Amino acid sequence: MLHHQFLWYKTLIHLFRMIQNNLKFKELPESVMIFGCGYIGTALAKVLLGNGVRVGALTRNQSQAELLRSLGAKEVLQCDLHDANWPNYLQLPYQSAVNCVSSAGGGLLGYRQSYVDGQKVILDWANTQKLNNFIYTSSTSVYPQGGGVVVTEQMSTQDCSESALLLLESERLIQEQQSLFQKHYIFRLAGIYGPKRHYLLDQLKAGSSIIAGRGDYHLNLIHCNDAVNALLIALSSEKNVESGIFNLSDGNPSFKHELVSYLASKLGLKQPVFDPSSTSLRVRHREGSMPDRIIANNKLIESFGWQPIFPEFRSGYEAILSDF
């Protein structure tokens, strides 16, 4: 446990140092409220605090709340985002806010509570603030396209899953009340990986010789560090980027079987086989099969000047494997 915590902090320090080279302190807001301090939210809070930004946080997890307080967050609320009472307990004003909440489980009801109902409470709170930027981390799961097509932000989101419809509803709530912010940015994130978040690597290390599902579709990924870097650039005041929706992926997807083969080779293991007749838990949560497509990140790069530190899975996993 302590070893994993050490690796996590080591990675955050590495991220902090890299970002310091690209962002000046004066470019960041003086204060940021982060809703949903899980994997991405906590990493973001760590870097902001390291840059002297006053950070407030909301999380439903007690251990995360304690960690955030120990890191120096000024106001930490432990509650559900859809609880309409939490705004009463925030005493300080904030210049910017980030909503990176994830579902608490519980099927579609849990999705609605986390994404839609929670967003409504945030917007009610935002009406009492003078926010410069509001950032929302959505998901590329809102795109239904497959067949190996390149997916841009202009692609249709019709015929998406029921859970994706709730994400889209949450996005629309922001767009309908955009007058509450000077700018709003909706980032649709690809599959997140990084320290302590590498399920395929975990399967192989556990001795799995059979991988559930297919291996012949593209995996669109984004490393945690790159996701946080994008959020920080969006929070900075240097660039005057119009509000909008941006895909957040590394832009270089590979087939799933290529990633699995690479990891097995790095671990010195026999190459596993895929079982198309079996469905992984992750796919079941998606309400269907994994679509084969390539998520384009051109708009993000051209608008913000963002560049991934880990532009494809090999560079990202190389850093992860070096800590094993």
VOGU-902903 format. One line per 10 residues: number of its first residue (from 1); for each residue x, y, z of N, C-alpha, C. Coordinates in steps of 0.1 Angstrom, whole numbers, plus 2048, in hexadecimal, padded with zeros to 3 digits. Atoms other than C-alpha are relative to their C-alpha. Layout:
NUM = X Y Z X Y Z X Y Z ~ ...
//
This chain:
1 = 808 7F4 800 800 800 800 809 80D 800 ~ 7F7 7F4 7FF 81B 819 80A 808 801 7F3 ~ 7F8 7FF 80C 82F 80F 7EB 7F8 806 7F5 ~ 809 7FA 80B 811 817 7D4 7FE 80F 802 ~ 802 7F2 7FD 80C 838 7E6 80D 808 7FC ~ 7F3 7FA 803 831 840 7E1 801 802 7F1 ~ 7FF 7FF 80F 82F 839 7BB 7F6 80A 7FB ~ 80A 7F6 804 80F 84E 7B9 805 80E 802 ~ 7FA 7F3 7FE 820 86C 7C9 80C 803 7F7 ~ 7F5 7FF 809 83F 866 7B5 7FB 805 7F2
11 = 805 7FC 80D 82B 869 795 7FA 80E 800 ~ 806 7F2 7FF 818 888 7A1 80C 80A 800 ~ 7F4 7F6 7FF 83A 899 7A9 806 801 7F2 ~ 7FB 800 80E 846 88F 786 7F7 809 7F7 ~ 80A 7F8 807 826 89E 777 802 80F 803 ~ 7FF 7F2 7FB 829 8BE 78C 80D 807 7FA ~ 7F4 7FA 805 84D 8C4 781 7FF 802 7F1 ~ 802 7FE 80E 844 8BF 75C 7F7 80C 7FD ~ 809 7F6 803 827 8D6 75E 805 80E 804 ~ 7FA 7F3 7FC 83B 8F1 770 808 806 7F5
21 = 7F8 7FB 80B 850 8F4 751 7F7 806 7F5 ~ 809 7FB 80A 831 8FC 73C 7F6 80B 805 ~ 80A 7F7 7FB 81B 910 753 807 809 80B ~ 7FB 7F7 7F6 824 92F 767 7F5 801 80B ~ 80A 800 7F5 813 932 789 7F6 80B 7FE ~ 80A 7F5 802 803 954 780 7F5 7FC 7F6 ~ 80A 804 80A 7F0 942 764 7F5 7F8 806 ~ 80B 808 7FA 7DC 92C 77B 7F7 809 809 ~ 809 7F9 7F8 7BE 938 78E 805 800 80F ~ 7FC 800 7F2 7C2 941 7B3 7F9 7F5 808
31 = 807 80A 7F9 7A8 928 7BD 7F8 7F7 7F6 ~ 807 809 809 798 909 7AE 7F8 7F6 809 ~ 808 80A 7F9 77B 8F3 7BB 7FF 7F4 7F7 ~ 800 80C 807 77E 8CF 7B0 7F5 7F7 805 ~ 80B 809 7FC 75F 8B9 7B0 803 7F2 7FB ~ 7FD 80D 804 766 894 7B0 80F 7FE 800 ~ 7F2 801 7FF 789 88E 7BD 804 7F1 801 ~ 7FB 80E 802 790 86B 7B1 80E 800 7FA ~ 7F3 802 807 7AC 861 79A 806 80D 7FA ~ 7FC 7F3 806 7AE 881 785 7FF 80C 809
41 = 802 7F5 7F7 7A0 899 79E 80B 802 80A ~ 7F6 7FF 7F6 7B9 891 7B9 80E 803 7FA ~ 7F4 7FD 807 7D6 892 7A0 801 80F 7FD ~ 801 7F1 803 7CA 8B5 795 802 808 80D ~ 7FF 7F8 7F3 7C6 8C1 7B9 80F 800 805 ~ 7F2 800 7FC 7EA 8B6 7C1 808 80A 7F9 ~ 7F8 7F7 808 7F9 8CA 7A5 7FC 80E 803 ~ 804 7F2 7FD 7E4 8E9 7AC 805 804 80D ~ 7FB 7FD 7F3 7ED 8E8 7D0 80F 803 800 ~ 7F2 7FE 801 811 8E5 7C7 804 80D 7F9
51 = 7FD 7F3 807 80E 904 7B2 7FA 80C 809 ~ 805 7F5 7F8 7FF 918 7CF 7F1 804 7FE ~ 80E 7FD 802 7DB 917 7C4 7F7 7FB 80B ~ 809 804 7F6 7C0 916 7DE 7F6 7F6 7FA ~ 809 80A 806 7AC 8F6 7D8 7F6 7FC 80A ~ 80B 806 7F9 78A 8EB 7E4 7FD 7F3 7FA ~ 802 80D 806 77F 8C7 7DF 7F3 7FA 806 ~ 80B 808 7FC 760 8B1 7E0 802 7F2 7FC ~ 7FF 80E 802 762 88C 7E3 7F7 7F8 808 ~ 809 808 7F8 74C 870 7EF 808 7F6 808
61 = 7F7 80A 7FA 76A 85C 7FB 807 806 80C ~ 7FA 7FA 7F4 776 861 81F 80F 800 7FF ~ 7F2 800 801 79A 856 818 805 80B 7F7 ~ 7FC 7F5 809 79C 86E 7FB 7FF 80E 806 ~ 802 7F3 7F9 78E 88A 810 80C 802 80A ~ 7F5 7FE 7F6 7A9 884 82B 80D 803 7F8 ~ 7F4 7FD 808 7C4 883 810 800 80E 7FB ~ 800 7F2 805 7B9 8A4 801 802 80A 80B ~ 7FD 7F7 7F5 7B9 8B4 823 80F 800 803 ~ 7F2 801 7FD 7DC 8A7 829 809 807 7F6
71 = 7F9 7FA 80B 7E7 8B5 808 7FF 810 800 ~ 801 7F2 7FE 7DB 8D8 812 7F3 806 7FA ~ 80D 7FB 805 7B8 8DB 802 7F9 808 80B ~ 806 7F8 7F6 7A6 8F7 815 7F2 7FC 804 ~ 80E 805 7FD 782 8EB 812 7FE 7F3 7FA ~ 802 80D 806 77B 8C6 80E 7F3 7FB 805 ~ 80D 805 7FC 758 8B9 80E 7FF 7F1 7FC ~ 802 80E 803 750 894 811 7F2 7FD 7FF ~ 80F 802 802 72E 88E 802 7FE 7FC 7F1 ~ 804 802 80E 71C 885 7E2 7FE 80D 7F9
81 = 801 7F4 808 71D 89E 7C6 7F1 805 7FE ~ 80E 7FD 802 6F7 89C 7C2 7F9 805 80C ~ 806 7FB 7F4 6F1 8A6 7E6 7FF 80F 7FF ~ 802 7F2 802 6E1 8C8 7E3 805 809 80B ~ 7FC 7F8 7F4 6EE 8D3 805 80E 804 800 ~ 7F2 7FD 7FE 713 8D4 7FF 804 80E 7FD ~ 7FC 7F2 802 715 8F7 7F1 7FF 809 80C ~ 801 7F9 7F4 70B 903 813 80C 800 809 ~ 7F4 802 7F8 72C 8F7 821 80D 806 7FA ~ 7F4 7F9 806 743 909 809 7FF 80F 803
91 = 800 7F2 7FB 74C 92A 818 809 809 7F8 ~ 7F6 7F8 808 768 936 800 7FC 801 7F2 ~ 803 7FE 80E 764 944 7DD 80B 7F9 7F8 ~ 7F7 807 809 775 932 7BF 800 807 7F3 ~ 7FF 7FA 80D 782 940 79E 7FC 7F6 7F5 ~ 802 80A 80A 77F 91F 78B 7FB 7F3 807 ~ 805 80C 7FB 76F 8FD 78F 802 7F5 7F6 ~ 7FE 80C 809 775 8DA 781 7F7 7F5 806 ~ 808 80B 7FD 75B 8BE 781 806 7F3 7FA ~ 7FB 80D 805 76C 89C 77D 7FB 7F4 808
101 = 806 80A 7F9 754 887 790 7FE 7F3 7F8 ~ 803 80D 807 74F 862 787 7F4 7FA 807 ~ 80C 806 7FB 731 84C 78C 803 7F9 80D ~ 7FF 807 7F3 72B 83F 7AF 7FB 7F1 7FF ~ 806 80D 802 71D 81F 7A0 7F1 800 801 ~ 80F 800 7FF 6F9 814 7A3 7F9 801 7F3 ~ 807 800 80D 6F2 811 77E 7FD 80E 7FB ~ 804 7F4 806 6E0 82C 76B 7FC 80B 80A ~ 804 7F6 7F5 6D2 83C 78B 80D 806 806 ~ 7F3 7FA 7FB 6F6 840 798 806 80A 7F6
111 = 7FB 7F7 80A 700 84F 777 7F9 80D 800 ~ 808 7F4 800 6E3 868 778 804 809 80C ~ 7FD 7F8 7F4 6EB 872 79C 80E 807 7FF ~ 7F3 7FA 800 710 877 796 802 80A 7F5 ~ 7FD 7F7 80B 710 887 774 7F5 80B 7FD ~ 80B 7F6 803 6EE 899 76F 7FC 807 80D ~ 805 7F9 7F4 6E1 8A0 792 80C 807 807 ~ 7F5 7F9 7FA 704 8A8 79F 804 80C 7F8 ~ 7FD 7F4 808 70A 8C0 782 7F6 80B 803 ~ 80A 7F6 7FD 6EA 8D2 78A 803 807 80D
121 = 7FC 7FA 7F3 6F6 8D8 7AE 80C 809 7FE ~ 7F5 7F7 803 717 8E5 7A1 7FC 80D 7FA ~ 804 7F4 807 706 8FD 78A 7F8 80A 809 ~ 806 7F7 7F6 6F0 90A 7A7 80A 807 808 ~ 7F5 7F9 7F8 710 910 7BB 807 80A 7F7 ~ 7F8 7F7 808 721 920 79D 7F8 80D 7FE ~ 807 7F3 801 705 93A 79C 803 809 80B ~ 7FC 7F7 7F5 712 947 7BD 80F 804 7FF ~ 7F2 7FD 802 736 949 7B0 802 809 7F3 ~ 7FC 7F9 80C 748 95D 795 80C 7F8 7FA
131 = 7F6 809 805 75A 941 783 805 804 7F3 ~ 7FA 7FE 80D 773 947 768 7FE 7F4 7F7 ~ 800 80D 808 776 923 75B 7F8 7F5 808 ~ 806 80C 7FB 761 905 760 803 7F4 7F7 ~ 7FC 80C 808 76E 8E3 754 7F9 7F4 804 ~ 807 80C 7FE 75B 8C3 751 807 7F4 7F9 ~ 7FA 80C 806 76B 8A1 74B 7F5 7F6 7FC ~ 809 80A 805 753 88D 736 807 7F4 7FA ~ 7FA 80C 805 75A 86E 721 7FE 7FE 7F1 ~ 802 803 80E 760 863 6FE 7F6 7F5 7FE
141 = 80A 80A 801 746 848 705 7F3 806 7FB ~ 80C 7FA 806 72C 861 6F9 7FF 7FE 7F1 ~ 800 802 80F 737 859 6D5 7FC 7F1 7FE ~ 803 80E 803 726 83A 6C7 807 7FA 7F4 ~ 7FA 804 80C 73C 838 6A8 809 7F4 802 ~ 7F7 80B 801 74F 818 69F 805 7FF 7F2 ~ 7FC 802 80D 75D 809 680 80D 806 7FC ~ 7F2 7FA 802 780 818 684 800 80E 7FC ~ 801 7F2 805 774 83C 67C 808 809 80A ~ 7FA 7F5 7F8 786 85B 689 7F5 808 806
151 = 80B 7F9 7F9 770 86C 6A3 804 80D 805 ~ 7FE 7F2 7FC 770 892 6A7 7F5 805 808 ~ 80A 7FA 7F8 75C 8A8 6BD 7F3 803 7F8 ~ 80C 7FD 808 744 8AF 6A0 7F8 7F3 7FD ~ 807 80D 803 739 88A 69E 7F3 800 808 ~ 80D 802 7FA 715 881 6A6 801 7F8 80D ~ 800 808 7F4 70E 874 6C9 7F2 7F9 801 ~ 80D 807 800 6EC 865 6BF 803 7F1 801 ~ 7FF 80F 7FF 6E7 840 6C6 80B 7FC 80A ~ 7F7 804 7F5 6FE 840 6E4 7F9 7F9 80B
161 = 806 809 7F6 6F8 82B 703 7F8 809 80A ~ 808 7F9 7F6 6E1 835 71F 809 807 80A ~ 7F7 7F9 7F7 6FE 83D 736 806 80C 7FA ~ 7FA 7F5 808 70D 853 71B 7F6 80B 7FF ~ 80A 7F5 801 6EC 866 717 800 808 80D ~ 800 7F8 7F3 6EF 870 73C 80D 809 800 ~ 7F5 7F8 802 712 87D 735 7FD 80C 7F7 ~ 804 7F5 809 705 891 718 7F6 80A 806 ~ 809 7F7 7F9 6E9 89F 72E 808 809 809 ~ 7F8 7F8 7F7 703 8AA 747 808 80B 7F8
171 = 7F9 7F6 808 717 8BB 72B 7F6 80B 7FC ~ 80A 7F6 804 6F7 8CD 71F 7FD 80A 80B ~ 803 7F7 7F4 6F0 8DB 742 80A 80B 800 ~ 7F5 7F6 800 712 8ED 740 7FD 80A 7F5 ~ 802 7F8 80C 70B 8FA 71D 7F4 80A 801 ~ 80C 7F8 7FE 6E8 906 727 802 80C 80A ~ 7FE 7F6 7F6 6F6 91A 744 80F 806 7FF ~ 7F2 7FC 802 717 925 735 803 80F 804 ~ 7FF 7F2 7FB 710 949 740 806 801 80E ~ 7FB 801 7F2 71B 93E 763 810 801 800
181 = 7F1 801 800 740 93C 757 805 809 7F4 ~ 7FA 7F9 80C 757 951 741 803 7F6 7F5 ~ 7FD 80B 809 762 930 731 7FC 7F3 806 ~ 803 80E 7FB 757 90C 733 807 7F7 7F6 ~ 7FA 80A 809 76A 8EE 725 7FC 7F2 804 ~ 805 80E 7FE 75C 8CB 722 80B 7F7 7F9 ~ 7F6 809 805 778 8B1 71E 7FA 7F2 800 ~ 805 80E 801 76D 88F 711 80C 7F7 800 ~ 7F4 808 7FE 787 878 71F 7FF 7F2 7FA ~ 7FE 80E 804 793 857 70F 803 7F8 80D
191 = 7FD 808 7F5 79C 83A 725 80C 804 808 ~ 7F6 7FB 7F8 7B1 846 742 809 7F5 805 ~ 7F7 809 7FA 7D0 833 74D 80C 808 806 ~ 7F4 7FA 7F9 7EF 83A 762 803 7F9 80D ~ 7FD 807 7F4 7FD 832 784 7F4 7FB 808 ~ 80B 807 7F9 7E6 819 797 7F4 7FF 7F8 ~ 80C 801 809 7CE 819 779 805 7FA 7F3 ~ 7FC 808 80C 7D8 7FE 760 7FB 7F2 801 ~ 807 80D 7FD 7BF 7E2 760 806 7F5 7F7 ~ 7FA 80A 808 7CF 7CF 743 80D 7FB 805
201 = 7F3 804 7FA 7F1 7CF 753 7FD 7F8 80D ~ 803 807 7F3 7E1 7C4 774 7FB 7F1 7FC ~ 804 80D 804 7D0 7A7 762 80C 7F7 7FC ~ 7F4 808 804 7F1 79B 753 808 7FD 80C ~ 7F7 802 7F5 804 79F 773 7F9 7F5 80A ~ 807 80A 7F8 7E9 78A 784 800 7F2 7FA ~ 7FF 80E 806 7F0 76D 76C 7F6 7FD 7F6 ~ 80B 803 80A 7D3 771 754 806 7FC 7F2 ~ 7FC 804 80D 7DA 75E 734 7F5 802 7F5 ~ 80B 7FE 809 7B8 765 725 7FA 80E 803
211 = 806 7F2 7FF 7AB 789 71F 7F2 800 7FB ~ 80E 7FF 805 785 78D 71D 7FE 80A 7F5 ~ 803 7F7 80A 778 79C 6FE 809 7FF 7F4 ~ 7F8 7FF 80C 788 7A6 6DD 80C 808 802 ~ 7F4 7F8 800 7AA 7B4 6D6 802 808 7F3 ~ 7FE 7FA 80D 7A3 7C2 6B3 7F9 80E 7FF ~ 805 7F2 801 796 7E5 6BC 80A 809 806 ~ 7F6 7F6 7FB 7A9 805 6C3 7FC 804 80F ~ 802 7FB 7F3 7AE 80F 6E7 804 80F 800 ~ 7FD 7F2 7FF 7AC 835 6EB 803 803 80E
221 = 7FC 7FE 7F3 7BF 83F 709 805 80E 803 ~ 7FA 7F4 7FC 7CB 85D 71D 807 7FE 80E ~ 7F9 802 7F4 7E5 85C 738 7FC 80B 80A ~ 805 7F7 7F5 7DB 86C 75A 808 80D 7FF ~ 7F8 7F4 800 7F8 885 758 7FC 809 7F4 ~ 804 7F7 80C 7ED 891 735 7F3 806 802 ~ 80E 7FB 7FD 7C9 894 740 801 80C 80A ~ 7FE 7F6 7F6 7D4 8A9 75E 806 80D 7FA ~ 7F9 7F5 807 7EB 8BE 748 7F6 808 7F8 ~ 80A 7F9 808 7CE 8C6 731 7F6 808 809
231 = 808 7F8 7F7 7B8 8D1 74E 807 80C 805 ~ 7F9 7F4 7FB 7D3 8E8 75B 802 80A 7F6 ~ 7FF 7F6 80B 7D8 8F8 739 7F3 807 7FF ~ 80D 7FA 801 7B3 8FE 737 7FD 809 80C ~ 802 7F7 7F4 7B3 90D 75A 808 80C 7FF ~ 7F7 7F5 800 7CF 924 752 7F9 80C 7F8 ~ 806 7F5 806 7C7 947 746 808 805 7F4 ~ 7F7 7FC 80B 7E2 949 72B 7F9 800 7F3 ~ 806 802 80D 7CD 93C 70E 7F1 804 800 ~ 80E 7FB 801 7AC 94C 703 7F9 7F6 7F6
241 = 807 80A 808 79B 92C 6F6 7F1 800 802 ~ 80F 800 7FF 776 92C 6EE 7FB 7F4 808 ~ 807 80B 7F9 75F 917 703 7FD 7F5 7F6 ~ 804 80A 80A 757 8F5 6F4 804 7F2 806 ~ 7FD 80E 7FE 75C 8CF 6F3 80D 7FC 7FA ~ 7F3 804 804 77E 8BF 6F0 802 7F1 803 ~ 7FC 80D 7FD 788 89B 6EC 80E 800 806 ~ 7F3 801 7F9 7A4 892 704 805 7F1 7FF ~ 7FA 80D 802 7B8 874 6F7 80E 802 7FC ~ 7F2 7FF 804 7DC 86D 6EF 801 801 7F1
251 = 800 7FE 80F 7D2 86C 6CA 807 7F5 7F8 ~ 7F8 80B 806 7E6 84C 6C3 7FB 7F2 805 ~ 806 80D 7FB 7CF 82E 6CA 807 7F4 7F9 ~ 7FB 80C 805 7DC 80B 6C5 7F6 7F5 802 ~ 809 80B 7FE 7C9 7EA 6C2 803 7FA 80E ~ 7FE 806 7F2 7C3 7DA 6E4 80A 7F5 800 ~ 7F7 80B 800 7D6 7BB 6DA 80F 805 800 ~ 7F2 7FB 801 7F5 7D1 6D3 804 804 80E ~ 7FD 7FC 7F3 7F3 7DF 6F6 803 7F4 809 ~ 7FE 80C 7F8 7EF 7BD 706 80D 7F9 7FD
261 = 7F4 807 804 80B 7AE 6F2 80C 808 805 ~ 7F5 7F8 7FB 822 7CB 6FB 802 7FE 80F ~ 7FE 802 7F1 81B 7C7 721 805 7F2 803 ~ 7FB 80D 7FD 81F 7A2 720 80F 7FE 7FD ~ 7F1 800 803 841 7A6 70F 808 807 80B ~ 7F8 7F8 7F6 84C 7C0 728 800 7F8 80D ~ 800 807 7F3 842 7A9 745 806 7F2 7FE ~ 7FA 80D 802 852 78B 735 7F7 7F4 801 ~ 80A 80A 7FF 832 778 733 7FC 7FA 7F2 ~ 805 806 80C 823 761 719 7F4 808 7FB
271 = 80A 7F8 806 80C 773 701 7F2 7FA 803 ~ 80D 805 7FD 7E8 770 70D 7F7 800 7F3 ~ 80A 801 80B 7CA 768 6F6 7F4 807 804 ~ 80C 7F9 7FD 7AA 77B 6F3 7F4 7F6 7FE ~ 80C 809 801 788 76A 6F8 7F4 809 7FD ~ 80C 7F8 805 76D 77C 6E3 7F3 7FC 806 ~ 80D 805 7FB 752 767 6F3 7FE 805 80E ~ 801 7FB 7F3 759 776 715 800 80F 800 ~ 801 7F1 7FF 751 79A 720 806 804 80D ~ 7FA 7FB 7F4 766 7AD 738 7F6 809 808
281 = 809 7F8 7F8 756 7C0 755 800 80F 7FB ~ 800 7F3 805 761 7E1 746 7F7 802 7F4 ~ 809 7FF 80C 74F 7DA 725 7F1 7FF 805 ~ 80D 801 7FB 730 7CF 738 7FB 80E 806 ~ 804 7F3 7FB 730 7F1 749 7FD 80A 7F5 ~ 802 7F7 80B 730 801 727 7F3 7FE 7F9 ~ 80D 803 806 70F 7F1 71E 801 7FC 7F1 ~ 7FE 805 80E 71D 7E1 6FE 80E 7FD 7FD ~ 7F2 803 804 73C 7D8 6EB 808 80C 7FF ~ 7F7 7F5 802 75A 7EE 6E8 801 804 7F2
291 = 800 7FC 80E 758 803 6C8 80F 802 7FC ~ 7F3 7FE 806 776 805 6B1 800 80D 7F9 ~ 7FF 7F3 806 77E 829 6AA 80D 807 805 ~ 7F4 7F8 7FC 79A 843 6AC 7FB 80E 804 ~ 804 7F3 7FA 793 861 6C3 80B 80B 7FC ~ 7F7 7F5 804 7A3 880 6B3 801 80B 80B ~ 7FD 7F6 7F6 7B3 89A 6CA 805 80D 7FA ~ 7FB 7F5 808 7BB 8B4 6AF 7FB 80E 806 ~ 806 7F3 7FB 7A3 8CF 6BD 807 804 80D ~ 7F9 7FD 7F3 7B3 8CD 6E0 80E 805 7FD
301 = 7F2 7FC 803 7D6 8D0 6D2 800 80E 7FA ~ 800 7F4 808 7CE 8EC 6BA 7FB 80C 809 ~ 806 7F5 7F8 7B9 900 6D4 809 804 80C ~ 7F9 7FD 7F4 7CE 8FD 6F3 80F 7FF 7FF ~ 7F2 802 801 7F0 8F4 6E6 805 7F4 809 ~ 7FC 80C 7F8 7EF 8D4 6FC 807 7F6 7F8 ~ 7F9 80B 806 806 8B8 6F4 801 7F5 80A ~ 7FF 80A 7F6 805 896 705 80F 7FD 804 ~ 7F3 804 7FB 823 88D 71A 803 7F1 7FC ~ 800 80E 804 81B 869 712 7F7 7FE 7F4
311 = 808 800 80D 810 869 6ED 7FB 7F3 7FC ~ 806 80D 804 809 844 6EB 803 7F6 80C ~ 801 809 7F4 805 826 703 80E 7FC 804 ~ 7F2 806 7FD 82A 81A 701 807 80A 80A ~ 7F9 7F7 7F8 838 83A 710 7F9 801 80E ~ 807 7FF 7F3 81D 83B 72B 802 7F4 808 ~ 7FE 80C 7F8 821 817 735 80E 7FE 803 ~ 7F1 800 7FD 847 81A 734 802 806 80E ~ 7FF 7FA 7F3 844 832 751 7FA 7F8 80B ~ 806 808 7F6 82C 81C 763 808 7F4 804
321 = 7F9 80D 7FD 840 7FC 75F 80E 803 807 ~ 7F3 7FD 7F9 860 80E 76B 7FF 801 80F ~ 802 7FF 7F2 850 811 78D 7FD 7F3 806 ~ 803 80D 7FB 849 7EC 790 80D 7F9 805
//
